Amino acid sequence: MKDPVNRWGAADHAHSWHPFTDQEIWESEAPVVISRGEGSWLFDVEGNRYLDANSSIWTNIHGHSHPVIVEAIQEQAAKLCHSSYLGLANDKASELAEKLCSFFPGRLERCFFSDDGSTALEVAFKMSLQWRQQNGEHERTGIIAFENAYHGDTLGAASVGGVSRFIKGYGEAGLEVYRVGSLEDLKVLPEVVVQTASAVVIEPLIQGVNQMRPWPQGMLSELRAWAASLGIHLILDEVMTGFGRTGEMFACQKEGVIPDFLCLAKGLTGGTMPLAATLTTSEIYEGFKGPGRTFYYGHSYTGNALGCAAALASLSLFETGETLSEVEEKGAYLERELVRIPKIQEVRRVGLVVGFDIEGCGQEFCRKLRERGVLTRPILNTIVIMPPLSVTMEELEFLVEAIAR
Ligand SMILES: *Cc1c(COP(=O)(O)O)cnc(C)c1O
């Protein structure tokens, strides 16, 4: 980078430590210091603008600083920012729980709030396992997960994930996990694994961190049938796919599947505040009633009123606009244009979630994109393109042009 390290870059280099980042490389160049966002664009302190081509790590939905969400947060902040959810309710969390459950009437009727995707998964694992212990199924202590899956970075969630570079070095810490590669593997699982499994967990339709790899069509509904026939809970990790990315509000709706646990985070607040939710059934919920059956889990900021207000505003935008119905058209345009570009390999897409491969130079490719005003992060040599759903056709043209160059 040509720019000298500015005041904020210097403070960052001196004192900050970034996630998933080789700090040696990080300290060798001036960081981009973002200070403003508007629509699909982010602006740095030097005044440069960048198209946010990965929705700020897969979170943003309606664009940055959307006036409806900003107003909801401002109004809420002036009334109440936070009160404890332990032994108290708050009006915004009540409304949001009701709203989220309304997508699955009569099926997913309970909402448990936490803060991030990882914690939404921790909640689902712990609920499933504890439910077995207090409902006469003591032998069901295992979790079946898919190879190369990603479910977050907290210790329990990471132990279930299958990306070896993220989990090596933590010893045997974590849950009892049995990993499979495909639906076919599940059908030939040893009897003992099936009988001791509490839940099976999957990223529906597409694995994200595993370089954006879609599952075969129909796989999810087959998995649902398999789990139900054996009494194994189905946990869907929709942290990435939730809130319209795939063209439906939730990916599970594409195959008419309703899980036992639905984990939501990233896009829940439209990409504005950390908030997560784990939805589950009345059957699970009822199994936690009575003495000695309390679910001992929670965080200081559980049910945060600001986050819930932002989420309600974000959900309201789906009702007033064409956000969902335009996803497929925008995604198809990207795919059509990308497959034409020489040297781009294997374009993979579900809705507005796109990955393609660039041989041997993922990092370098994204650095060049940044010089052309586009921000995204590679996963190894896969380039992720996942703009806010509100991205315009003109912005997509700009993006394709930058990639082609
Ligand atoms: C990002 C992600 C997570 C973890 O969410 P955090 O908010 O980063 O903790 C879990 N599962 C999937 C599929 C994700 O994409």
The ligand as a Gaussian input file, in Angstrom:
#p B3LYP/6-31G(d) Opt

LIG

0 1
 C      -19.923000     -17.195000      10.935000
 C      -20.485000     -18.539000      11.172000
 C      -20.553000     -19.078000      12.462000
 C      -19.989000     -18.366000      13.668000
 O      -20.617000     -17.151000      13.912000
 P      -19.889000     -16.026000      14.786000
 O      -20.904000     -14.933000      14.879000
 O      -18.668000     -15.640000      14.026000
 O      -19.572000     -16.641000      16.096000
 C      -21.128000     -20.321000      12.620000
 N      -21.608000     -21.000000      11.564000
 C      -21.575000     -20.510000      10.317000
 C      -22.161000     -21.306000       9.199000
 C      -20.999000     -19.274000      10.069000
 O      -20.926000     -18.786000       8.827000

